[in-house]
Amino acid sequence: MNRYSKGNFYVLNIPGNIGDISNLRRDVMNTAKKFVLADSQVRIEAPAGVRLFMYDKETYVIQSFIDTAVKIRVVKQPAANACTSSVCSTVPDHETDESSTEMTIAPRSFRLFR
């Protein structure tokens, strides 16, 4: 991160083959997502192959393209709606005012949240 005028300038080096970005470690991608999605109401901490699709009116889809069940964490800003799924356990983070929800996504499936 570099200071640039009145803002910040971020540079993310990605592999020459964009498909290799899926091979980056989970903690590296989660750190990048934290910066890129800083203004977003929701982000996921998940392995490569799990995607977050955001839509209007605080609706989002989490889709897994992985052949096995995977545990993920959904991190929400205070303005985001609570998880509507019965398998979620929400834990508030008092240092950042974010709440995180852990869940398991079935292989090659998706879940819709409002």
Secondary structure, DSSP 8 states (H G I E B T S, - for coil): -EEETTEEE------SSGGGGGGS-HHHHHHHHHHHTTTSSEEEE--TTEEEEE-STT-EEEEE-SSS-EEEEEEE-TTS-----TT-EEEEETTTTEEEEEEEE-TT-EEEE-
